[in-house]
Amino acid sequence: MEPIKATIPWLSIIGLGEDGLTGLSPAAQALLATAETIVGGPRHFALLQDFLDRPDVEQLIWKNPFIKTVEDIRVRRGRRVAVVASGDPMHYGAGVTLARYFPGEALVLPTIGSVTLACARLGWPVSDVEVVTVHGRPLERILLHVTPGARLLVLSEDAETPKKLAHLLTEHRYGPSTLTVFERLGGPKERCIEDSAECWNAPPGDDLNLVAVTCTAMPKTHVLSRVSGLPDDAFIHDGQLTKREVRAATIAALKPMPEQILWDIGAGCGSIAIEWMRAPGRPKAIAIEQDKDRAALIAKNAMHMGVPDLKIIVDPVPKALRDLPAPHAIFIGGGITTTDLIRNCWDALQPSGRLVANVVTAEGETILLSACEAWGGTMARLAISRLEPLGGFRSWRPLLPVTQWMVRKP
């Protein structure tokens, strides 16, 4: 039998803390000392001068966009390349991206990251904390996680993030929340500032900071659950809204799963796509709405409800469906006039994907009956009545019954 030859990774990804060289393991120091190319930022290079004062080492500064640095590394495949990243490179760090582009080719050596250090300073169990990065992402992402008593660690974009975060929390009735800003954690220049969001007036400090938030709401604040079926008045809408009870049943039929993609066709105010994205596991969605005014409502709702990454396509179907990533689930909430749209959606749907369509007209129901005969699935009629005032009394007021077709692609 031939002996198994060990594969020696040519690419190493090394976590570097604010303590610099003293925090590096002997293995990490050896990889840096023998590297032909070292990739990092100016701050990293300032901490690694001992390894850079060599005539045989090439220095590469991070480029923007990051894909340019990936290409620089790719053309050096086979050389000894050491990439230096802050803290734990596999926790919202460069290591995550590089591992995707160079699977099985990289050796990762992490150090203690800012999240672990912050939790140690605060006495918070790491498992009880929600970590949200707003580095290169909309700040409104934190709103998905803001509930009374929640503990958040926000990885900042820059020195202005704490002030912007304090303003956003106050605007959403979470002004009493406590903000603790940690700068340059783990190094000789570590600094901590604490105050409530509503009283925050600290001047901008260091760009390298992390904000710990203990969420406290004002009295009578309306708290949004992560479970589907949010109140109708949680959304800004013009009447084109899948009602709460039907929406809960629809999301259950669509079955949100981590990282999966939903197409919400005829999105209206975006309630289905937004509730899909609020589910655990960071599912993704594309809202397709040809009416520009309604598309604007979708954008406002997405920002307000903590899912600003929702992609919105303003075009009619089938044009809007061209070149979109293949979905794992599709919801059709409007615009069913023929089976052509259903056929296009069925062809685009990934294997094991789910397709759900709701209609309120007899003509739409006829189309769904035909689709059910062609592709299988199940049909249900959802009839909801709500108790409302009637003169000096109360009576049950029925909503329009909704016919729902559900089918799973083999």
PyMOL commands that set and color helices and strands:
alter all, ss='L'
color gray80, all
select helices_A, chain A and resi 20-23+26-34+42-47+49-52+66-74+94-101+114-122+126-128+139-144+161-171+232-234+244-254+271-278+292-304+319-321+339-348+362-375
alter helices_A, ss='H'
color red, helices_A
select strands_A, chain A and resi 11-16+37-40+58-61+81-86+106-109+130-133+151-155+178-183+191-196+209-214+261-265+284-288+311-313+329-332+354-359+378-382+385-390+393-398+402-408
alter strands_A, ss='S'
color yellow, strands_A
deselect
rebuild
show_as cartoon
